[in-house]
Amino acid sequence: MAATDFKDYYAILGLNKTANADEIKKTFRKLARKYHPDMNPGNKEAEARFKEVNEAYEVLSDPEKRKKYDQYGQYWKQAAATPGGWPGGAGYGGASPTDFGGVDFSQYGSFDEFINALLGRAGSAGASAGRNSKWNYSNYRTSTGSPSGFGGFEDFAGYENRATSNSVDTEVTISLTLGEAFRGASKRVASGEVSIPAGVKTGSKIRVKGKGQVDPYTKQQGDLYLKVEVLPHAFFQFEGENLVCEVPITPDEAVLGASIEVPAPEGTITVKFPAGIRSGQSLRLRGKGWPKPRKDERTDLLVKIAIVPPKELTAVERECYEKIKANRTFNPRSNFNQMVL
């Protein structure tokens, strides 16, 4: 190693050579949080400092490596890699990995893998099955309830439950008209054009793979989740899985029955009302409602009846209603006398 390549690990951590293991560990935790890419998104300088801090801690936290580093300086790696070591020091090549606070570092191929495990990330693609497994904090708790050798969870607050696939996923609310939600649509979002399938409703979530945020540390890209909000419509509403609409009819249509044109999602349809229908009653039009996701089927359209009397009458209309009133035999309140207590 050239002298210019030598890294002063003590200077990187801001410590002197007399620092003990606890001081090294405490300083590392502080700097790791300060320079972690999650705390400094897009900051290449902080990312480089984070890697330097990791490298320094990897050496100085290991008694054997630290011994070689202190003894051989810039040539410590060659000394550690030489069988039997260099004259004057024990070889590191055949030594067993040191166990720190209940954590066996031999299961990690690098300190980056250890940090991934510590933060709940998946291991690198080249790691072994043992290294890929997520670090379960419960396996390393001390009697105080903290992970062994790492103080309390407060040292890495906010990271203990972090999973790469979740942390870089993005959720965006997208507003659709009822027509767009019914037919499906193509909408532009920050990550590009996305297709909305027919039949989504308020609360539906659409997953767009590989369109989420990029993890600044692992460079993995998450997924984009579109949370659908269907805007209110002036005529159609939802009642459970079905569509419902209210259709006003006149008193004579209610009495005599009628066939009228009623709006449906795909256009108007003719609906026949029976004579004597009452306000509040519903007619069910099967298969004329909302599309069922991933099925070539539709729910029902419920047509609710509302009998609406005219607010203004012509002279002829008033005369007709007066004749009906004078000759009417039907009394819808005939049983009221039986209701008196």
C-alpha positions as CSV (number, residue, x, y, z in Angstrom):
1,M,0.0,0.0,0.0
2,A,1.4,3.4,-0.9
3,A,1.8,5.8,1.9
4,T,-0.7,8.1,0.3
5,D,-3.3,5.4,0.5
6,F,-2.9,5.0,4.3
7,K,-6.0,5.9,6.3
8,D,-5.7,7.1,9.8
9,Y,-8.7,5.3,11.3
10,Y,-8.2,7.0,14.6
11,A,-8.4,10.4,12.9
12,I,-11.4,9.4,10.9
13,L,-13.3,8.7,14.2
14,G,-11.7,11.7,15.9
15,L,-10.0,9.5,18.6
16,N,-6.5,9.0,19.8
17,K,-4.7,5.6,20.0
18,T,-5.5,5.2,23.7
19,A,-9.3,5.1,23.1
20,N,-10.9,2.0,24.6
21,A,-13.5,-0.3,23.0
22,D,-16.4,1.6,24.6
23,E,-15.2,4.9,23.3
24,I,-14.7,3.5,19.8
25,K,-18.2,2.0,19.8
26,K,-19.9,5.1,21.2
27,T,-18.1,7.4,18.6
28,F,-19.0,5.0,15.8
29,R,-22.7,5.0,16.6
30,K,-22.7,8.8,16.7
31,L,-20.9,9.2,13.4
32,A,-22.8,6.4,11.7
33,R,-26.1,8.2,12.4
34,K,-24.7,11.6,11.4
35,Y,-23.4,10.4,8.0
36,H,-25.9,7.6,7.1
37,P,-27.2,8.0,3.6
38,D,-30.8,7.9,4.8
39,M,-30.1,11.0,6.9
40,N,-28.3,12.7,3.9
41,P,-30.2,11.6,0.7
42,G,-28.2,12.4,-2.4
43,N,-25.2,13.7,-0.4
44,K,-22.2,11.9,-1.9
45,E,-19.7,13.5,0.5
46,A,-21.7,12.2,3.5
47,E,-22.0,8.7,1.8
48,A,-18.2,8.6,1.4
49,R,-17.7,9.7,5.1
50,F,-20.1,7.0,6.2
51,K,-18.1,4.3,4.4
52,E,-14.9,5.7,5.9
53,V,-16.4,5.5,9.4
54,N,-17.6,2.0,8.7
55,E,-14.1,0.9,7.6
56,A,-12.4,2.5,10.6
57,Y,-14.8,0.9,13.0
58,E,-14.5,-2.5,11.3
59,V,-10.7,-2.4,12.0
60,L,-10.6,-0.6,15.4
61,S,-13.4,-2.6,16.9
62,D,-11.6,-5.9,16.2
63,P,-8.8,-6.4,18.8
64,E,-6.7,-8.5,16.4
65,K,-7.1,-6.1,13.5
66,R,-6.5,-3.2,15.7
67,K,-3.3,-4.8,17.0
68,K,-2.0,-5.4,13.5
69,Y,-3.0,-1.8,12.5
70,D,-1.2,-0.3,15.5
71,Q,1.8,-2.5,15.0
72,Y,2.3,-2.3,11.2
73,G,0.6,0.9,10.3
74,Q,0.0,1.2,6.5
75,Y,1.1,-2.4,6.0
76,W,-1.3,-4.0,8.5
77,K,-3.4,-5.7,5.9
78,Q,-0.4,-7.4,4.4
79,A,0.7,-8.5,7.9
80,A,-2.8,-9.8,8.6
81,A,-3.0,-11.7,5.3
82,T,0.5,-13.3,5.6
83,P,0.3,-16.8,7.2
84,G,1.9,-16.7,10.6
85,G,2.0,-12.9,10.4
86,W,5.1,-10.8,10.0
87,P,8.0,-11.1,12.4
88,G,7.0,-9.7,15.7
89,G,3.3,-10.3,15.5
90,A,0.8,-13.2,15.5
91,G,-0.9,-13.9,12.1
92,Y,-4.4,-12.9,11.7
93,G,-5.2,-15.2,8.8
94,G,-5.8,-18.3,11.0
95,A,-7.4,-16.5,13.9
96,S,-11.1,-17.0,14.7
97,P,-13.4,-14.0,14.3
98,T,-13.9,-12.1,17.5
99,D,-17.4,-12.2,19.0
100,F,-18.6,-8.8,20.1
101,G,-21.4,-8.5,22.6
102,G,-23.2,-11.7,21.4
103,V,-22.9,-10.8,17.7
104,D,-20.8,-13.1,15.5
105,F,-19.3,-10.9,12.8
106,S,-18.1,-14.0,10.9
107,Q,-21.6,-14.3,9.4
108,Y,-21.2,-11.1,7.5
109,G,-19.0,-10.8,4.4
110,S,-18.4,-7.2,5.0
111,F,-19.2,-4.4,7.3
112,D,-21.8,-3.1,4.8
113,E,-23.6,-6.4,5.2
114,F,-23.5,-6.0,8.9
115,I,-25.0,-2.5,8.6
116,N,-27.7,-3.9,6.3
117,A,-28.6,-6.5,8.9
118,L,-28.5,-3.9,11.7
119,L,-30.9,-1.6,9.8
120,G,-33.2,-4.5,8.8
121,R,-32.1,-4.5,5.2
122,A,-31.7,-7.5,2.9
123,G,-28.2,-8.7,2.3
124,S,-26.3,-8.2,-0.9
125,A,-26.9,-10.4,-3.9
126,G,-23.6,-12.1,-3.5
127,A,-24.0,-12.9,0.2
128,S,-24.6,-16.4,1.5
129,A,-28.0,-17.5,2.8
130,G,-26.8,-16.9,6.3
131,R,-25.7,-13.4,5.4
132,N,-28.9,-12.6,3.5
133,S,-31.2,-13.3,6.5
134,K,-32.6,-10.3,8.3
135,W,-31.1,-9.6,11.7
136,N,-33.6,-10.4,14.3
137,Y,-33.0,-8.0,17.2
138,S,-34.7,-10.4,19.6
139,N,-31.8,-12.8,19.2
140,Y,-29.4,-10.3,20.6
141,R,-31.2,-8.7,23.5
142,T,-29.5,-8.3,26.8
143,S,-31.1,-8.3,30.2
144,T,-31.7,-4.6,29.7
145,G,-33.8,-5.2,26.6
146,S,-31.3,-3.6,24.3
147,P,-29.4,-5.4,21.4
148,S,-26.1,-6.7,22.8
149,G,-23.2,-4.5,22.3
150,F,-25.2,-1.6,20.8
151,G,-26.7,0.2,23.8
152,G,-30.4,0.9,23.2
153,F,-32.7,1.2,20.2
154,E,-32.3,5.0,20.5
155,D,-28.9,4.7,18.9
156,F,-30.6,3.9,15.6
157,A,-34.1,5.3,16.2
158,G,-36.3,4.9,13.2
159,Y,-34.2,2.1,11.6
160,E,-35.0,-0.9,13.7
161,N,-38.0,-2.0,11.5
162,R,-36.7,-0.7,8.2
163,A,-36.9,-3.0,5.2
164,T,-35.5,-1.9,1.9
165,S,-38.6,-3.0,-0.1
166,N,-40.8,-1.0,2.2
167,S,-38.6,2.1,2.8
168,V,-38.3,3.0,-0.8
169,D,-41.9,2.3,-1.8
170,T,-43.9,5.4,-2.6
171,E,-47.6,6.0,-2.1
172,V,-49.4,8.8,-4.0
173,T,-53.1,9.7,-4.0
174,I,-54.5,10.0,-7.5
175,S,-57.9,11.6,-8.2
176,L,-60.2,10.1,-10.9
177,T,-63.5,11.1,-12.3
178,L,-66.2,8.4,-12.1
179,G,-65.9,8.0,-15.8
180,E,-62.1,7.4,-15.6
181,A,-62.5,5.0,-12.8
182,F,-65.3,3.1,-14.7
183,R,-63.5,2.8,-18.0
184,G,-59.9,2.9,-16.9
185,A,-57.5,5.6,-17.8
186,S,-53.9,6.6,-18.5
187,K,-52.6,9.2,-16.0
188,R,-49.3,11.0,-15.8
189,V,-47.6,11.0,-12.4
190,A,-44.1,12.1,-11.4
191,S,-42.5,8.8,-12.4
192,G,-44.2,8.7,-15.8
193,E,-47.4,7.5,-17.5
194,V,-49.4,4.8,-15.6
195,S,-52.4,2.8,-16.6
196,I,-55.5,2.7,-14.3
197,P,-57.5,-0.5,-14.7
198,A,-61.3,-0.2,-15.1
199,G,-63.4,-0.7,-11.9
200,V,-61.2,0.9,-9.3
201,K,-62.9,2.7,-6.4
202,T,-62.0,5.0,-3.6
203,G,-59.4,3.3,-1.4
204,S,-58.2,1.0,-4.2
205,K,-54.4,0.7,-4.4
206,I,-52.6,0.2,-7.7
207,R,-49.0,-1.2,-7.6
208,V,-46.6,0.0,-10.3
209,K,-43.5,-2.0,-9.9
210,G,-40.1,-0.3,-10.0
211,K,-41.5,3.2,-10.1
212,G,-40.8,4.1,-6.4
213,Q,-37.9,6.0,-4.8
214,V,-34.3,4.8,-5.2
215,D,-32.6,3.8,-2.0
216,P,-29.4,6.1,-1.8
217,Y,-27.5,3.4,-0.1
218,T,-28.5,0.1,-1.8
219,K,-29.5,1.8,-5.1
220,Q,-32.6,-0.5,-5.2
221,Q,-35.8,1.1,-6.5
222,G,-39.1,0.5,-4.8
223,D,-42.6,0.3,-6.1
224,L,-45.1,3.1,-6.6
225,Y,-48.6,2.6,-5.0
226,L,-51.4,4.7,-6.3
227,K,-54.2,5.2,-3.8
228,V,-57.3,6.0,-5.7
229,E,-59.8,8.7,-4.8
230,V,-62.9,8.8,-7.0
231,L,-64.4,12.2,-7.2
232,P,-68.1,12.6,-6.3
233,H,-70.6,12.4,-9.2
234,A,-73.8,14.4,-9.5
235,F,-76.0,11.3,-10.3
236,F,-74.3,8.0,-9.5
237,Q,-73.2,6.9,-6.0
238,F,-71.9,3.7,-4.5
239,E,-74.0,1.5,-2.3
240,G,-71.7,-1.4,-1.3
241,E,-70.5,-3.0,-4.6
242,N,-73.4,-1.6,-6.6
243,L,-74.1,1.7,-8.2
244,V,-77.2,3.6,-7.2
245,C,-79.0,6.6,-8.7
246,E,-82.2,8.4,-7.8
247,V,-84.8,8.9,-10.6
248,P,-87.6,11.5,-10.1
249,I,-91.0,10.7,-11.6
250,T,-94.3,12.6,-11.6
251,P,-97.4,11.7,-9.6
252,D,-99.2,10.5,-12.8
253,E,-96.3,8.3,-13.8
254,A,-96.3,6.8,-10.3
255,V,-100.1,6.1,-10.6
256,L,-100.3,5.0,-14.2
257,G,-96.8,3.5,-14.6
258,A,-94.4,4.6,-17.4
259,S,-91.4,3.7,-19.5
260,I,-88.6,6.4,-19.2
261,E,-85.0,6.9,-20.3
262,V,-82.6,6.5,-17.3
263,P,-78.9,7.4,-17.5
264,A,-76.5,4.4,-17.0
265,P,-72.7,4.4,-16.9
266,E,-72.4,3.5,-20.6
267,G,-75.4,5.5,-21.9
268,T,-79.2,5.8,-21.4
269,I,-81.4,2.7,-21.0
270,T,-85.2,2.4,-21.1
271,V,-86.7,1.5,-17.7
272,K,-90.3,0.5,-17.3
273,F,-91.9,1.4,-14.0
274,P,-95.0,-0.5,-12.8
275,A,-98.2,1.4,-12.0
276,G,-98.6,2.2,-8.3
277,I,-94.8,2.4,-7.5
278,R,-94.0,4.4,-4.4
279,S,-91.4,6.9,-3.6
280,G,-88.3,5.2,-2.1
281,Q,-88.8,1.9,-3.9
282,S,-85.9,0.6,-6.0
283,L,-85.6,-1.2,-9.3
284,R,-82.6,-3.5,-9.7
285,L,-81.0,-3.5,-13.2
286,R,-78.7,-6.5,-13.1
287,G,-75.3,-6.3,-14.6
288,K,-75.6,-2.6,-15.3
289,G,-73.5,-1.4,-12.4
290,W,-69.7,-1.2,-11.6
291,P,-67.1,-3.3,-13.3
292,K,-65.7,-6.1,-11.2
293,P,-61.8,-6.0,-11.1
294,R,-60.1,-8.7,-13.1
295,K,-63.5,-10.1,-14.1
296,D,-65.7,-9.6,-17.2
297,E,-68.7,-8.9,-15.0
298,R,-70.5,-5.9,-13.5
299,T,-72.5,-5.3,-10.4
300,D,-76.1,-4.0,-10.4
301,L,-77.5,-0.6,-10.9
302,L,-80.2,0.3,-8.3
303,V,-82.7,2.9,-9.5
304,K,-84.4,4.6,-6.5
305,I,-87.7,6.2,-7.2
306,A,-88.6,9.7,-6.0
307,I,-92.1,11.0,-6.7
308,V,-91.8,14.7,-7.3
309,P,-95.0,16.9,-7.5
310,P,-94.9,20.0,-9.7
311,K,-94.3,23.3,-7.9
312,E,-96.2,25.3,-10.5
313,L,-99.5,24.2,-12.2
314,T,-101.2,25.5,-15.3
315,A,-104.9,26.2,-15.1
316,V,-105.7,22.9,-16.9
317,E,-103.4,20.9,-14.6
318,R,-104.9,22.5,-11.5
319,E,-108.4,21.7,-12.8
320,C,-107.5,18.1,-13.4
321,Y,-105.9,17.7,-10.0
322,E,-109.0,19.2,-8.4
323,K,-111.2,16.7,-10.3
324,I,-109.0,13.8,-9.1
325,K,-109.2,15.1,-5.5
326,A,-113.0,15.4,-5.7
327,N,-113.5,11.9,-7.1
328,R,-110.7,10.1,-5.4
329,T,-111.7,6.9,-3.5
330,F,-108.3,5.9,-2.3
331,N,-107.3,7.0,1.2
332,P,-103.7,6.1,2.2
333,R,-104.5,7.2,5.8
334,S,-107.6,5.1,6.4
335,N,-106.0,3.2,9.2
336,F,-105.0,6.2,11.2
337,N,-108.0,6.0,13.6
338,Q,-106.5,2.7,14.8
339,M,-103.2,4.3,15.7
340,V,-104.7,6.5,18.5
341,L,-103.4,5.3,21.9
